[in-house]
Amino acid sequence: MNKKIKVLIVDDSAVVRQTLSDIISSDPQLEVMATAADPFIAAERIKDEVPDVITLDVEMPKMDGITFLQKIMQQHPIPVVICSSLAGTGSETALKALESGAVEIIPKPRMGVKKFLEESRVLVCDAVKAASMARVRHISATAHKVEPKLTADAVIRKPAMKAMVQTTEKVVVVGASTGGTEALKVFLESMPLDAPGIVIVQHMPENFTAAFSRRLDGICRISVKEAENNDTVFRGRALIAPGNRHMLLKRSGARYFVEIKDGPLVSRHRPSVDVLFRSSAQYAGRNAVGVIMTGMGDDGARGLHEMKEAGAFTIAQDEESCIVFGMPKKAIELGAVDKVVSLKEISRVVLEHI
């Protein structure tokens, strides 16, 4: 029998601690080791027993989550999942937590509505499992049962005819999950001012993508923004899908633009990489370059295969440079990848094929 993943929950709200405990305990692969109302209590819990994963709020009394996270990473590195509210300042703080070593951000569970609680259960449990596989502790992906999940059919039908090809403009579509915030930073910082239009799905909660986009925009030569419905895709700009909304690449004549829409979780995510990649196969065809980066699960693997079949050049991040070699691995196994390269080489290979 596989050993359960032990989770320490740190949050000053008793309601949140109980809700997270109920969600995590509902998964047979996870176990709540303990809960703590503040970092000092959490430190005492860790002295008694070291968890496999910590879920951590960032705004707490006595000691903020960032300071606690930094102490953990200096003294005894443990995979940490930030569980934060959707407030604007909170999202900026949570992004600082990623820079300090946290592996994932999830929103605090929405309580009171069954659908939202069920989606929270999927997102929380998947994030904890992904964190348990990142860097500090490796758990074979085969140990995790993958529950039934919707495909891109739920948002965009598979086209009956091939993509339109009457355009010379190239577009780059990218998908990433756990570890993707740092991977995207490396990728986008190396892009020149005249880089082709870039469209990105990074698994991240709503509101956090806006703060993440602003941060990247401040350090990259190209402009970076959270995508809005009907935004044009053009050279020198990267569009990042807004959290909790699907993003599709569309085309009108020679102009590429994005459609932002609601819909169910696809491949257990919203936004879904599969949805973006399928739309790219349909509307960009061979004029696209597809990139799949670090992350747990298989979101994007099927969509990347559809892109390759439509004539796109496809790239996967290699295992050594991934935080979690899940999504690229699945795409490679599916035969969806033309070239596997390290994170630092992705931008060069992309530019060679535009």
KEZAMI-719167 format. One record per residue (C-alpha): residue number from 1; residue in three letters; x, y, z. Coordinates in Angstrom, 3 decimals. Each point is the difference from the previous one (the first is absolute). Layout:
N
+-----+-----+----------+----------+----------+
!   i !  aa !       px !       py !       pz !
+-----+-----+----------+----------+----------+
! NUM ! ALA !        X !        Y !        Z !
...
+-----+-----+----------+----------+----------+
***
This chain:
354
+-----+-----+----------+----------+----------+
!   i !  aa !       px !       py !       pz !
+-----+-----+----------+----------+----------+
!   1 ! MET !    0.000 !    0.000 !    0.000 !
!   2 ! ASN !    1.347 !    3.448 !   -0.916 !
!   3 ! LYS !    0.964 !    2.312 !    2.816 !
!   4 ! LYS !   -2.316 !    2.968 !    0.409 !
!   5 ! ILE !    1.258 !    3.539 !   -0.576 !
!   6 ! LYS !    0.076 !    1.780 !    3.386 !
!   7 ! VAL !   -1.240 !    3.595 !   -0.060 !
!   8 ! LEU !    0.424 !    2.782 !    2.559 !
!   9 ! ILE !   -2.638 !    2.752 !   -0.329 !
!  10 ! VAL !    1.022 !    3.478 !    1.200 !
!  11 ! ASP !   -2.721 !    2.669 !    0.047 !
!  12 ! ASP !   -1.271 !    2.381 !    2.677 !
!  13 ! SER !   -3.648 !   -0.639 !   -0.959 !
!  14 ! ALA !   -1.586 !   -2.947 !    1.800 !
!  15 ! VAL !   -2.614 !   -0.261 !   -2.770 !
!  16 ! VAL !    2.664 !   -0.222 !   -2.712 !
!  17 ! ARG !    1.997 !   -2.545 !    2.011 !
!  18 ! GLN !   -3.075 !   -2.173 !    0.394 !
!  19 ! THR !   -1.034 !    0.339 !   -3.652 !
!  20 ! LEU !    3.484 !   -0.863 !   -1.240 !
!  21 ! SER !    0.153 !   -2.913 !    2.437 !
!  22 ! ASP !   -3.296 !   -1.367 !   -1.334 !
!  23 ! ILE !    1.124 !    0.423 !   -3.631 !
!  24 ! ILE !    3.418 !   -1.588 !    0.499 !
!  25 ! SER !   -1.340 !   -2.842 !    2.147 !
!  26 ! SER !   -2.502 !   -0.872 !   -2.731 !
!  27 ! ASP !    2.857 !   -1.129 !   -2.269 !
!  28 ! PRO !    1.246 !   -3.523 !    0.820 !
!  29 ! GLN !    3.554 !    0.955 !   -0.993 !
!  30 ! LEU !    0.184 !    2.932 !    2.427 !
!  31 ! GLU !    0.061 !    0.314 !    3.779 !
!  32 ! VAL !   -0.260 !    3.074 !    2.231 !
!  33 ! MET !    2.984 !   -0.369 !    2.324 !
!  34 ! ALA !   -0.921 !    3.087 !    2.054 !
!  35 ! THR !   -1.376 !    3.525 !   -0.190 !
!  36 ! ALA !    1.429 !    3.237 !    1.394 !
!  37 ! ALA !   -1.469 !    3.445 !    0.556 !
!  38 ! ASP !    3.343 !    1.793 !   -0.431 !
!  39 ! PRO !    3.615 !   -0.696 !   -1.010 !
!  40 ! PHE !    1.188 !   -0.438 !    3.609 !
!  41 ! ILE !   -2.456 !   -2.833 !    0.592 !
!  42 ! ALA !    0.939 !   -1.402 !   -3.413 !
!  43 ! ALA !    3.691 !   -0.031 !    0.977 !
!  44 ! GLU !   -0.858 !   -2.046 !    3.096 !
!  45 ! ARG !   -1.997 !   -2.456 !   -2.121 !
!  46 ! ILE !    2.959 !   -0.407 !   -2.381 !
!  47 ! LYS !    2.294 !   -0.784 !    2.966 !
!  48 ! ASP !   -2.278 !   -2.940 !    0.863 !
!  49 ! GLU !   -0.396 !   -1.262 !   -3.573 !
!  50 ! VAL !    1.149 !    1.293 !   -3.397 !
!  51 ! PRO !   -2.844 !    0.306 !   -2.531 !
!  52 ! ASP !    0.335 !   -0.808 !   -3.696 !
!  53 ! VAL !   -1.817 !    3.213 !   -0.975 !
!  54 ! ILE !   -1.049 !    3.194 !    1.795 !
!  55 ! THR !   -2.985 !    2.118 !   -1.043 !
!  56 ! LEU !    0.712 !    3.538 !    1.139 !
!  57 ! ASP !   -1.947 !    3.239 !    0.252 !
!  58 ! VAL !    2.096 !    3.116 !   -0.631 !
!  59 ! GLU !   -1.830 !    2.523 !    2.187 !
!  60 ! MET !    0.074 !   -1.127 !    3.628 !
!  61 ! PRO !    0.573 !    1.532 !    3.450 !
!  62 ! LYS !    3.308 !   -0.364 !    1.945 !
!  63 ! MET !    2.002 !   -0.939 !   -3.117 !
!  64 ! ASP !   -0.956 !    0.461 !   -3.641 !
!  65 ! GLY !    0.049 !   -2.985 !   -2.337 !
!  66 ! ILE !    2.907 !    1.321 !   -2.102 !
!  67 ! THR !    2.335 !    0.209 !    3.008 !
!  68 ! PHE !   -1.026 !   -3.485 !    1.122 !
!  69 ! LEU !    0.486 !   -1.362 !   -3.503 !
!  70 ! GLN !    3.502 !    1.478 !   -0.197 !
!  71 ! LYS !    0.908 !   -1.584 !    3.342 !
!  72 ! ILE !   -1.283 !   -3.377 !   -1.196 !
!  73 ! MET !    2.022 !    0.187 !   -3.201 !
!  74 ! GLN !    3.158 !    0.980 !    1.886 !
!  75 ! GLN !   -0.287 !   -2.567 !    2.792 !
!  76 ! HIS !   -1.947 !   -3.005 !   -1.309 !
!  77 ! PRO !   -1.359 !    0.327 !   -3.556 !
!  78 ! ILE !   -3.533 !   -1.376 !   -0.273 !
!  79 ! PRO !   -2.331 !    0.401 !   -3.005 !
!  80 ! VAL !   -2.372 !    2.888 !    0.751 !
!  81 ! VAL !   -3.331 !    0.789 !   -1.669 !
!  82 ! ILE !   -1.206 !    3.560 !    0.558 !
!  83 ! CYS !   -3.718 !    0.115 !    0.778 !
!  84 ! SER !   -0.996 !    3.630 !   -0.263 !
!  85 ! SER !   -2.995 !    2.264 !   -0.333 !
!  86 ! LEU !   -0.630 !    1.746 !   -3.308 !
!  87 ! ALA !    0.687 !    3.520 !    1.282 !
!  88 ! GLY !    2.258 !    2.161 !   -2.169 !
!  89 ! THR !    2.708 !    0.528 !    2.626 !
!  90 ! GLY !   -0.286 !   -3.637 !    0.989 !
!  91 ! SER !    0.710 !   -1.094 !   -3.546 !
!  92 ! GLU !    3.169 !    2.123 !   -0.139 !
!  93 ! THR !    1.141 !   -1.552 !    3.285 !
!  94 ! ALA !   -0.757 !   -3.487 !   -1.254 !
!  95 ! LEU !    2.171 !    0.629 !   -3.070 !
!  96 ! LYS !    2.834 !    1.011 !    2.326 !
!  97 ! ALA !   -0.539 !   -3.347 !    1.708 !
!  98 ! LEU !    0.608 !   -1.784 !   -3.304 !
!  99 ! GLU !    3.267 !    1.891 !   -0.348 !
! 100 ! SER !    0.881 !   -1.102 !    3.536 !
! 101 ! GLY !   -0.381 !   -3.675 !   -0.811 !
! 102 ! ALA !   -3.703 !   -0.899 !    0.093 !
! 103 ! VAL !   -0.944 !   -2.402 !   -2.791 !
! 104 ! GLU !   -3.659 !    0.845 !   -0.585 !
! 105 ! ILE !   -2.773 !    2.518 !    0.670 !
! 106 ! ILE !   -3.602 !   -0.992 !    0.591 !
! 107 ! PRO !   -2.980 !    2.154 !    0.984 !
! 108 ! LYS !   -1.676 !   -0.541 !    3.328 !
! 109 ! PRO !   -2.969 !   -2.345 !   -0.497 !
! 110 ! ARG !   -3.303 !    1.645 !   -0.870 !
! 111 ! MET !   -2.501 !   -1.105 !    2.585 !
! 112 ! GLY !   -3.748 !   -0.357 !   -0.198 !
! 113 ! VAL !   -0.477 !   -1.075 !   -3.619 !
! 114 ! LYS !    0.381 !   -3.707 !   -0.802 !
! 115 ! LYS !    1.495 !    0.555 !   -3.479 !
! 116 ! PHE !    2.655 !    2.389 !    1.302 !
! 117 ! LEU !    0.857 !   -2.318 !    2.903 !
! 118 ! GLU !    0.407 !   -2.939 !   -2.378 !
! 119 ! GLU !    2.254 !    2.027 !   -2.298 !
! 120 ! SER !    1.965 !    1.147 !    3.048 !
! 121 ! ARG !    0.426 !   -3.621 !    1.027 !
! 122 ! VAL !    1.474 !   -0.876 !   -3.406 !
! 123 ! LEU !    2.326 !    3.028 !   -0.055 !
! 124 ! VAL !    1.180 !   -0.341 !    3.611 !
! 125 ! CYS !    0.664 !   -3.736 !   -0.161 !
! 126 ! ASP !    1.756 !    0.212 !   -3.372 !
! 127 ! ALA !    2.187 !    2.886 !    1.209 !
! 128 ! VAL !    1.035 !   -1.907 !    3.120 !
! 129 ! LYS !    0.851 !   -3.102 !   -2.043 !
! 130 ! ALA !    2.001 !    2.067 !   -2.491 !
! 131 ! ALA !    1.901 !    1.665 !    2.853 !
! 132 ! SER !    0.815 !   -3.373 !    1.539 !
! 133 ! MET !    1.766 !   -0.952 !   -3.249 !
! 134 ! ALA !    1.996 !    3.219 !   -0.302 !
! 135 ! ARG !    3.697 !    0.077 !    0.841 !
! 136 ! VAL !   -0.016 !   -1.023 !    3.670 !
! 137 ! ARG !   -1.977 !   -3.211 !   -0.226 !
! 138 ! HIS !   -0.567 !   -2.027 !   -3.141 !
! 139 ! ILE !   -3.093 !   -2.190 !   -0.193 !
! 140 ! SER !   -0.535 !   -2.051 !   -3.139 !
! 141 ! ALA !   -2.853 !    1.317 !   -2.134 !
! 142 ! THR !   -1.249 !   -3.591 !   -0.218 !
! 143 ! ALA !   -0.825 !    0.178 !    3.690 !
! 144 ! HIS !   -2.748 !    2.537 !   -0.695 !
! 145 ! LYS !   -3.338 !   -1.033 !   -1.342 !
! 146 ! VAL !   -1.147 !    2.418 !   -2.688 !
! 147 ! GLU !   -3.703 !    0.665 !    0.339 !
! 148 ! PRO !   -2.235 !    0.337 !   -3.062 !
! 149 ! LYS !    0.341 !    3.431 !   -1.544 !
! 150 ! LEU !   -1.476 !    1.988 !   -2.838 !
! 151 ! THR !    1.885 !    0.561 !   -3.231 !
! 152 ! ALA !    0.161 !    3.135 !   -2.150 !
! 153 ! ASP !   -3.238 !   -1.198 !   -1.657 !
! 154 ! ALA !   -1.813 !    1.637 !    2.928 !
! 155 ! VAL !    1.103 !    3.456 !   -1.186 !
! 156 ! ILE !    0.967 !   -0.276 !   -3.672 !
! 157 ! ARG !   -1.008 !   -2.692 !   -2.479 !
! 158 ! LYS !    2.715 !   -1.800 !   -1.949 !
! 159 ! PRO !   -0.039 !    1.485 !   -3.517 !
! 160 ! ALA !   -1.155 !   -2.124 !   -2.914 !
! 161 ! MET !    2.264 !    1.840 !   -2.407 !
! 162 ! LYS !    3.626 !    1.070 !    0.058 !
! 163 ! ALA !    1.140 !    3.362 !    1.300 !
! 164 ! MET !    0.030 !    3.016 !   -2.259 !
! 165 ! VAL !    3.516 !    0.680 !   -1.243 !
! 166 ! GLN !   -0.344 !    3.200 !   -2.034 !
! 167 ! THR !    2.241 !    2.076 !    2.251 !
! 168 ! THR !    3.717 !    0.301 !    0.602 !
! 169 ! GLU !   -0.223 !    1.375 !    3.534 !
! 170 ! LYS !    1.324 !   -2.386 !    2.630 !
! 171 ! VAL !   -1.307 !   -0.446 !    3.529 !
! 172 ! VAL !    1.440 !   -1.777 !    3.046 !
! 173 ! VAL !   -2.325 !   -1.816 !    2.405 !
! 174 ! VAL !    1.252 !   -1.137 !    3.403 !
! 175 ! GLY !   -1.398 !   -2.152 !    2.799 !
! 176 ! ALA !    1.406 !   -0.345 !    3.534 !
! 177 ! SER !   -1.026 !   -1.008 !    3.510 !
! 178 ! THR !    1.965 !   -0.791 !    3.189 !
! 179 ! GLY !    3.313 !    1.838 !   -0.220 !
! 180 ! GLY !   -1.200 !    1.918 !   -3.018 !
! 181 ! THR !    0.180 !    3.472 !    1.509 !
! 182 ! GLU !    3.795 !   -0.155 !    0.169 !
! 183 ! ALA !    0.242 !   -1.869 !   -3.315 !
! 184 ! LEU !   -2.063 !    2.668 !   -1.775 !
! 185 ! LYS !    2.128 !    2.740 !    1.527 !
! 186 ! VAL !    3.146 !   -1.609 !   -1.447 !
! 187 ! PHE !   -1.672 !   -0.548 !   -3.374 !
! 188 ! LEU !   -1.545 !    3.442 !   -0.395 !
! 189 ! GLU !    3.016 !    1.935 !    1.283 !
! 190 ! SER !    2.045 !   -1.438 !   -2.867 !
! 191 ! MET !   -2.468 !    1.055 !   -2.698 !
! 192 ! PRO !    1.029 !    2.922 !   -2.264 !
! 193 ! LEU !   -2.160 !    3.064 !   -0.624 !
! 194 ! ASP !   -1.116 !   -1.328 !   -3.382 !
! 195 ! ALA !   -0.913 !   -3.466 !    1.310 !
! 196 ! PRO !   -3.098 !   -1.580 !   -1.545 !
! 197 ! GLY !   -3.280 !    0.342 !    1.850 !
! 198 ! ILE !   -0.124 !   -2.352 !    2.998 !
! 199 ! VAL !   -3.110 !   -1.454 !    1.647 !
! 200 ! ILE !    0.365 !   -1.765 !    3.347 !
! 201 ! VAL !   -2.047 !   -2.172 !    2.336 !
! 202 ! GLN !    1.580 !   -0.246 !    3.449 !
! 203 ! HIS !   -2.092 !   -1.870 !    2.556 !
! 204 ! MET !   -0.621 !    2.711 !    2.574 !
! 205 ! PRO !   -3.039 !    1.342 !    1.907 !
! 206 ! GLU !   -1.928 !    3.076 !   -1.118 !
! 207 ! ASN !    1.498 !    3.384 !    0.950 !
! 208 ! PHE !    3.437 !   -1.547 !    0.446 !
! 209 ! THR !    0.503 !   -0.025 !   -3.773 !
! 210 ! ALA !   -0.444 !    3.780 !   -0.128 !
! 211 ! ALA !    2.700 !    0.547 !    2.631 !
! 212 ! PHE !    2.230 !   -2.594 !   -1.664 !
! 213 ! SER !   -0.394 !    1.694 !   -3.388 !
! 214 ! ARG !    0.830 !    3.422 !    1.436 !
! 215 ! ARG !    3.115 !   -1.378 !    1.642 !
! 216 ! LEU !    1.219 !   -1.576 !   -3.240 !
! 217 ! ASP !   -0.835 !    3.137 !   -1.966 !
! 218 ! GLY !    2.334 !    1.947 !    2.254 !
! 219 ! ILE !    3.016 !   -2.234 !   -0.631 !
! 220 ! CYS !   -0.393 !   -1.169 !   -3.620 !
! 221 ! ARG !    0.867 !    1.812 !   -3.209 !
! 222 ! ILE !   -3.299 !   -1.083 !   -1.533 !
! 223 ! SER !   -3.282 !    1.148 !    1.529 !
! 224 ! VAL !   -1.927 !   -2.483 !    2.121 !
! 225 ! LYS !   -3.649 !    0.334 !    1.013 !
! 226 ! GLU !   -2.872 !   -2.029 !    1.339 !
! 227 ! ALA !   -2.147 !   -0.785 !   -3.015 !
! 228 ! GLU !   -3.407 !    1.587 !   -0.502 !
! 229 ! ASN !   -2.635 !   -1.200 !   -2.428 !
! 230 ! ASN !    0.827 !    0.995 !   -3.610 !
! 231 ! ASP !    3.557 !    1.133 !    0.824 !
! 232 ! THR !    2.117 !   -0.051 !   -3.167 !
! 233 ! VAL !    3.046 !   -2.263 !   -0.115 !
! 234 ! PHE !    2.882 !    1.950 !   -1.503 !
! 235 ! ARG !    3.784 !    0.121 !   -0.073 !
! 236 ! GLY !    1.730 !    1.066 !    3.182 !
! 237 ! ARG !   -2.864 !   -0.960 !    2.312 !
! 238 ! ALA !   -0.897 !   -2.991 !    2.147 !
! 239 ! LEU !   -3.551 !   -0.617 !    1.208 !
! 240 ! ILE !   -0.587 !   -2.107 !    3.115 !
! 241 ! ALA !   -3.381 !   -1.676 !    0.492 !
! 242 ! PRO !   -1.938 !    1.431 !    2.945 !
! 243 ! GLY !   -0.346 !   -2.396 !    2.898 !
! 244 ! ASN !   -3.260 !   -1.967 !    0.102 !
! 245 ! ARG !   -0.806 !    0.745 !   -3.684 !
! 246 ! HIS !    0.794 !   -2.003 !   -3.110 !
! 247 ! MET !    1.903 !    1.712 !   -2.811 !
! 248 ! LEU !   -0.237 !   -0.888 !   -3.707 !
! 249 ! LEU !    2.095 !    1.267 !   -2.880 !
! 250 ! LYS !   -2.170 !    1.227 !   -2.879 !
! 251 ! ARG !    0.599 !    1.695 !   -3.352 !
! 252 ! SER !   -1.758 !    2.564 !   -2.123 !
! 253 ! GLY !    1.722 !    0.358 !   -3.371 !
! 254 ! ALA !    3.699 !    0.396 !    0.773 !
! 255 ! ARG !   -0.650 !    1.194 !    3.569 !
! 256 ! TYR !    0.302 !   -2.355 !    2.961 !
! 257 ! PHE !   -1.970 !    0.802 !    3.123 !
! 258 ! VAL !   -1.078 !   -1.794 !    3.159 !
! 259 ! GLU !   -3.418 !   -0.992 !    1.257 !
! 260 ! ILE !   -0.481 !   -0.190 !    3.761 !
! 261 ! LYS !   -2.861 !   -2.191 !    1.120 !
! 262 ! ASP !   -1.477 !   -1.893 !    2.914 !
! 263 ! GLY !   -0.486 !   -3.739 !    0.053 !
! 264 ! PRO !    0.607 !   -3.104 !    2.088 !
! 265 ! LEU !    3.384 !   -1.205 !    1.213 !
! 266 ! VAL !    1.784 !   -1.592 !   -2.961 !
! 267 ! SER !    2.725 !   -2.536 !    0.756 !
! 268 ! ARG !   -0.725 !    1.057 !    3.607 !
! 269 ! HIS !    0.894 !    3.636 !   -0.688 !
! 270 ! ARG !   -1.494 !    3.365 !   -0.931 !
! 271 ! PRO !    1.744 !    1.479 !   -1.927 !
! 272 ! SER !    1.011 !   -3.160 !   -1.837 !
! 273 ! VAL !    3.052 !   -0.399 !   -2.207 !
! 274 ! ASP !   -1.889 !   -2.560 !   -2.104 !
! 275 ! VAL !   -2.630 !    2.605 !   -0.868 !
! 276 ! LEU !    2.618 !    2.549 !   -1.098 !
! 277 ! PHE !    1.998 !   -2.571 !   -1.980 !
! 278 ! ARG !   -3.066 !   -1.368 !   -1.794 !
! 279 ! SER !   -1.069 !    3.488 !   -1.054 !
! 280 ! SER !    3.528 !    0.635 !   -1.244 !
! 281 ! ALA !   -0.077 !   -3.183 !   -2.076 !
! 282 ! GLN !   -3.286 !    1.169 !   -1.499 !
! 283 ! TYR !    0.794 !    3.662 !   -0.680 !
! 284 ! ALA !    3.802 !    0.185 !   -0.335 !
! 285 ! GLY !    0.976 !   -3.463 !   -1.251 !
! 286 ! ARG !    3.576 !   -0.110 !   -1.278 !
! 287 ! ASN !    0.472 !    3.684 !    0.816 !
! 288 ! ALA !    0.205 !   -0.815 !    3.710 !
! 289 ! VAL !    2.761 !   -1.203 !    2.276 !
! 290 ! GLY !   -1.248 !   -1.896 !    3.053 !
! 291 ! VAL !    1.880 !   -0.204 !    3.308 !
! 292 ! ILE !   -0.883 !   -2.180 !    2.991 !
! 293 ! MET !    1.774 !    0.704 !    3.266 !
! 294 ! THR !    0.308 !   -1.323 !    3.533 !
! 295 ! GLY !   -3.120 !   -1.238 !    1.786 !
! 296 ! MET !   -1.805 !   -3.006 !    1.408 !
! 297 ! GLY !   -2.642 !   -1.918 !   -1.924 !
! 298 ! ASP !   -0.702 !   -0.172 !   -3.713 !
! 299 ! ASP !   -1.698 !    3.294 !   -0.861 !
! 300 ! GLY !    1.331 !    1.100 !   -3.388 !
! 301 ! ALA !    1.303 !   -3.385 !   -1.193 !
! 302 ! ARG !   -2.956 !   -0.764 !   -2.265 !
! 303 ! GLY !   -0.259 !    3.590 !   -1.168 !
! 304 ! LEU !    3.690 !    0.094 !   -0.890 !
! 305 ! HIS !   -0.477 !   -3.192 !   -2.007 !
! 306 ! GLU !   -2.822 !    1.690 !   -1.924 !
! 307 ! MET !    2.300 !    2.968 !   -0.654 !
! 308 ! LYS !    2.718 !   -2.288 !   -1.354 !
! 309 ! GLU !   -2.500 !   -1.762 !   -2.248 !
! 310 ! ALA !   -1.046 !    3.434 !   -1.314 !
! 311 ! GLY !    3.613 !    0.731 !   -0.965 !
! 312 ! ALA !    1.235 !    1.988 !    3.007 !
! 313 ! PHE !    3.510 !   -0.433 !    1.394 !
! 314 ! THR !   -0.223 !   -1.268 !    3.586 !
! 315 ! ILE !    2.427 !    0.283 !    2.923 !
! 316 ! ALA !    0.093 !   -1.552 !    3.487 !
! 317 ! GLN !    2.066 !    1.069 !    3.004 !
! 318 ! ASP !    2.426 !   -2.730 !    1.053 !
! 319 ! GLU !   -0.194 !   -1.953 !    3.264 !
! 320 ! GLU !    3.123 !    1.468 !    1.564 !
! 321 ! SER !   -1.249 !    3.591 !   -0.162 !
! 322 ! CYS !   -3.620 !   -0.776 !    1.033 !
! 323 ! ILE !   -1.317 !    0.401 !    3.536 !
! 324 ! VAL !   -2.457 !   -2.799 !   -0.817 !
! 325 ! PHE !    0.544 !   -2.028 !   -3.178 !
! 326 ! GLY !   -3.651 !   -0.927 !   -0.511 !
! 327 ! MET !   -1.544 !    1.992 !   -2.837 !
! 328 ! PRO !    3.075 !   -0.112 !   -2.272 !
! 329 ! LYS !    0.479 !   -3.702 !    0.704 !
! 330 ! LYS !   -3.593 !   -0.793 !   -0.991 !
! 331 ! ALA !    0.353 !    2.021 !   -3.202 !
! 332 ! ILE !    3.244 !   -1.781 !   -0.889 !
! 333 ! GLU !   -1.561 !   -3.420 !    0.662 !
! 334 ! LEU !   -2.911 !    0.936 !   -2.246 !
! 335 ! GLY !    2.351 !    0.807 !   -2.877 !
! 336 ! ALA !   -1.032 !    3.654 !    0.052 !
! 337 ! VAL !    3.489 !    1.516 !    0.300 !
! 338 ! ASP !    2.478 !    0.851 !   -2.754 !
! 339 ! LYS !    2.812 !    1.095 !    2.305 !
! 340 ! VAL !    0.819 !   -0.319 !    3.733 !
! 341 ! VAL !    2.262 !    2.747 !    1.357 !
! 342 ! SER !    1.056 !    1.586 !    3.285 !
! 343 ! LEU !   -1.862 !    3.038 !    1.299 !
! 344 ! LYS !    2.836 !    2.363 !   -0.953 !
! 345 ! GLU !   -0.039 !   -1.299 !   -3.587 !
! 346 ! ILE !   -3.747 !    0.287 !   -0.651 !
! 347 ! SER !    0.030 !    3.623 !   -1.160 !
! 348 ! ARG !    2.875 !   -0.642 !   -2.432 !
! 349 ! VAL !   -1.761 !   -3.012 !   -1.533 !
! 350 ! VAL !   -3.281 !    1.926 !   -0.244 !
! 351 ! LEU !    1.687 !    2.852 !   -1.869 !
! 352 ! GLU !    1.683 !   -2.450 !   -2.379 !
! 353 ! HIS !   -3.405 !   -1.309 !   -1.082 !
! 354 ! ILE !   -1.950 !    3.187 !   -0.613 !
+-----+-----+----------+----------+----------+
***
